[in-house]
C-alpha cells in the first residue's frame, strides 16, 4: 500500500489520468483510509480550478530561465538533495535577477548617462575630428570581451541570456574601454572626436549587442 509521501508524489499523475490501473487502485485504497490525503487531494483540485480561472499572464523571462535551470538540475525520480549549482551558474542567476528585464535597460541608460556626464564634466573644447577608428575598435573589443563572458556564463548554466543582459555587459565593457581612452587618446578633449568616437563607441556597442542577441534568439527559435 502507498504511504502518504508516495501519494503526494503521485497526485499529478492521478489528476492527469496517467496512472496505471494497479497503482490507481493502491491510490484509492490509501485515500479510503487517510482523511489527511483526501483533504490534500481536495486542496490540489481546488488550486487547479482556481489557477485555471485566472487570466493568463506572461512570465518574466528571467524567472522563466531560472525555473528552467533549476528543473534541469533536479535529479529525476530521486529524493536526494539537489546538487548545489557551480560558481558560474550562481553568477549567471544573480546577474539575471539583478540586471534582467527593465532593471537591465535602466542600468544601460545610467551607464550611457555616466559616460556623457564624464565628457561634459571635463570641459570639451573645439578641435579636429581626427581618425577615431582605433577608439571605436578599442571600445568594441571591451564590449566583445564582456559579452563573451556573458555567453560563457549562460552556457555553463544551460540557459539563454536576456537581451538586456547583452546590452548591460556590452555597455559596461565599452565603458571600460572608454575609461582607458580618456587616459591615452590625444584627442579625448576635443568635442567632435570625443562625442562621435568615444561616446558614440559606447552607444554603438550597446546597440550592436542588442541586435546580436535578438538575431541569436530568432535563429534558435527558427
C-alpha positions as CSV (number, residue, x, y, z in Angstrom):
1,X,0.0,0.0,0.0
2,X,1.1,3.6,-0.7
3,X,2.5,5.8,2.0
4,X,1.3,9.4,2.4
5,X,4.6,10.7,0.9
6,X,4.3,8.4,-2.1
7,X,0.7,9.5,-2.6
8,X,1.6,13.2,-2.7
9,X,4.3,12.5,-5.3
10,X,1.7,10.7,-7.5
11,X,-1.1,13.3,-7.3
12,X,-0.1,14.9,-10.5
13,X,-0.2,11.6,-12.4
14,X,-3.6,10.8,-10.8
15,X,-5.2,14.1,-11.7
16,X,-3.8,14.0,-15.3
17,X,-5.0,10.4,-15.8
18,X,-1.6,9.0,-16.4
19,X,-1.6,6.4,-13.5
20,X,-1.6,2.7,-14.3
21,X,-4.6,0.7,-13.1
22,X,-2.8,-1.2,-10.3
23,X,-1.3,2.0,-8.9
24,X,-4.6,3.8,-9.2
25,X,-6.2,1.0,-7.0
26,X,-3.5,1.4,-4.4
27,X,-4.1,5.2,-4.6
28,X,-7.8,4.8,-3.9
29,X,-7.2,2.3,-1.1
30,X,-5.0,4.8,0.7
31,X,-7.5,7.6,0.2
32,X,-10.2,5.5,1.7
33,X,-8.2,5.1,4.9
34,X,-6.5,8.5,5.2
35,X,-8.5,11.7,5.7
36,X,-5.4,13.9,5.5
37,X,-4.6,12.7,2.0
38,X,-8.3,13.2,1.0
39,X,-8.0,16.7,2.2
40,X,-4.7,17.2,0.3
41,X,-6.3,15.9,-2.9
42,X,-9.3,18.3,-2.5
43,X,-6.9,21.2,-2.0
44,X,-5.0,20.3,-5.1
45,X,-8.2,20.1,-7.2
46,X,-9.3,23.5,-5.8
47,X,-5.9,25.0,-6.6
48,X,-6.1,23.8,-10.1
49,X,-9.6,25.1,-10.6
50,X,-8.6,28.5,-9.1
51,X,-5.5,28.8,-11.2
52,X,-7.4,27.8,-14.3
53,X,-9.8,30.7,-13.8
54,X,-7.1,33.3,-13.6
55,X,-6.3,35.3,-16.8
56,X,-3.0,34.2,-18.5
57,X,-0.1,36.5,-17.8
58,X,3.3,36.1,-19.4
59,X,6.1,35.0,-17.1
60,X,9.1,37.4,-16.9
61,X,11.9,35.9,-18.9
62,X,14.5,36.0,-16.0
63,X,12.1,34.0,-13.8
64,X,11.3,31.5,-16.6
65,X,15.0,30.9,-17.3
66,X,15.8,30.4,-13.6
67,X,13.0,28.0,-13.1
68,X,14.1,26.0,-16.2
69,X,17.6,25.9,-14.9
70,X,16.5,24.6,-11.5
71,X,14.3,22.0,-13.1
72,X,17.2,20.8,-15.2
73,X,19.4,20.5,-12.2
74,X,17.0,18.3,-10.3
75,X,17.7,14.6,-10.2
76,X,14.8,12.9,-11.9
77,X,12.8,10.4,-9.7
78,X,15.2,10.8,-6.8
79,X,14.6,12.1,-3.3
80,X,18.3,13.0,-2.9
81,X,19.2,16.6,-2.4
82,X,19.8,18.7,-5.5
83,X,23.4,19.3,-6.4
84,X,24.4,22.9,-5.5
85,X,25.0,25.0,-8.6
86,X,28.5,25.8,-9.6
87,X,30.0,29.3,-9.2
88,X,29.4,30.3,-12.9
89,X,25.8,29.2,-12.6
90,X,25.3,31.2,-9.4
91,X,26.9,34.2,-11.0
92,X,24.6,33.9,-14.0
93,X,21.5,33.5,-11.9
94,X,22.5,36.5,-9.8
95,X,23.1,38.5,-13.0
96,X,19.7,37.5,-14.3
97,X,18.0,38.6,-11.1
98,X,19.8,42.0,-10.8
99,X,20.1,43.1,-14.4
100,X,17.3,41.2,-16.2
101,X,14.4,43.0,-17.9
102,X,13.6,46.6,-17.1
103,X,16.4,46.9,-14.5
104,X,18.9,46.0,-17.2
105,X,17.7,48.6,-19.6
106,X,17.8,51.2,-16.7
107,X,21.4,50.2,-16.0
108,X,22.3,50.7,-19.7
109,X,20.7,54.1,-19.6
110,X,22.6,55.1,-16.4
111,X,25.9,53.9,-17.9
112,X,25.4,56.0,-21.1
113,X,24.5,59.0,-18.9
114,X,27.6,58.5,-16.8
115,X,29.8,58.4,-19.9
116,X,28.2,61.5,-21.3
117,X,28.5,63.3,-17.9
118,X,32.2,62.3,-17.7
119,X,32.8,64.0,-21.1
120,X,30.8,67.1,-20.1
121,X,32.4,67.4,-16.7
122,X,36.0,67.7,-18.0
123,X,35.0,70.6,-20.4
124,X,35.3,69.7,-24.1
125,X,37.0,72.1,-26.5
126,X,36.7,72.7,-30.2
127,X,39.3,70.7,-32.2
128,X,39.9,68.4,-35.0
129,X,37.8,65.3,-35.5
130,X,40.8,63.1,-36.2
131,X,40.8,59.4,-37.1
132,X,38.8,57.7,-34.4
133,X,38.7,54.2,-35.8
134,X,41.2,52.9,-33.2
135,X,39.0,54.4,-30.5
136,X,35.9,52.6,-31.8
137,X,37.8,49.4,-32.1
138,X,39.1,49.7,-28.5
139,X,35.6,50.1,-27.1
140,X,34.1,47.4,-29.2
141,X,36.9,45.0,-28.1
142,X,36.0,45.8,-24.5
143,X,32.3,45.2,-25.3
144,X,33.0,41.9,-27.1
145,X,35.1,40.6,-24.2
146,X,32.3,41.3,-21.7
147,X,29.7,39.7,-24.0
148,X,31.9,36.7,-24.4
149,X,32.0,36.3,-20.6
150,X,28.2,36.5,-20.5
151,X,27.8,33.9,-23.2
152,X,30.2,31.6,-21.2
153,X,28.2,32.0,-18.1
154,X,24.9,31.3,-19.9
155,X,26.4,28.2,-21.4
156,X,27.6,27.0,-18.1
157,X,24.0,27.5,-16.8
158,X,22.5,25.8,-19.9
159,X,20.3,28.9,-20.3
160,X,19.7,31.8,-22.6
161,X,20.7,35.3,-21.6
162,X,18.2,38.1,-21.9
163,X,18.6,40.9,-24.4
164,X,19.0,43.4,-21.6
165,X,21.9,41.4,-20.2
166,X,23.7,41.6,-23.6
167,X,23.2,45.3,-23.5
168,X,24.5,45.7,-19.9
169,X,27.6,43.6,-20.4
170,X,28.4,45.3,-23.8
171,X,27.9,48.8,-22.4
172,X,30.0,48.1,-19.3
173,X,32.8,46.6,-21.4
174,X,32.7,49.5,-23.8
175,X,32.7,52.0,-20.8
176,X,35.9,50.3,-19.5
177,X,37.4,50.9,-23.0
178,X,36.2,54.5,-22.8
179,X,38.0,55.0,-19.5
180,X,41.2,53.7,-21.0
181,X,40.8,56.0,-24.0
182,X,40.3,59.0,-21.8
183,X,43.8,58.5,-20.4
184,X,45.5,57.5,-23.7
185,X,43.8,59.3,-26.6
186,X,45.3,62.6,-27.6
187,X,42.0,64.0,-28.9
188,X,39.8,63.0,-26.0
189,X,39.5,66.7,-25.0
190,X,38.0,67.7,-28.4
191,X,34.2,67.8,-28.6
192,X,33.7,66.3,-32.1
193,X,36.1,63.4,-31.6
194,X,35.0,62.6,-28.0
195,X,31.3,62.7,-28.8
196,X,31.5,60.8,-32.1
197,X,34.0,58.1,-31.3
198,X,34.2,57.9,-27.5
199,X,30.6,58.3,-26.5
200,X,29.4,57.0,-29.9
201,X,31.5,53.9,-29.5
202,X,29.8,53.0,-26.2
203,X,26.4,53.6,-27.7
204,X,27.3,51.6,-30.8
205,X,28.5,48.7,-28.6
206,X,25.1,48.6,-26.7
207,X,23.1,48.7,-29.9
208,X,25.2,46.0,-31.6
209,X,24.9,43.7,-28.6
210,X,21.1,44.0,-28.6
211,X,21.0,43.3,-32.3
212,X,23.2,40.3,-31.9
213,X,21.1,38.9,-29.0
214,X,17.9,39.3,-31.0
215,X,19.4,37.7,-34.0
216,X,20.7,34.7,-31.9
217,X,17.3,34.3,-30.4
218,X,15.5,34.3,-33.7
219,X,17.9,31.7,-35.1
220,X,17.4,29.4,-32.2
221,X,13.6,29.7,-32.4
222,X,13.5,29.1,-36.2
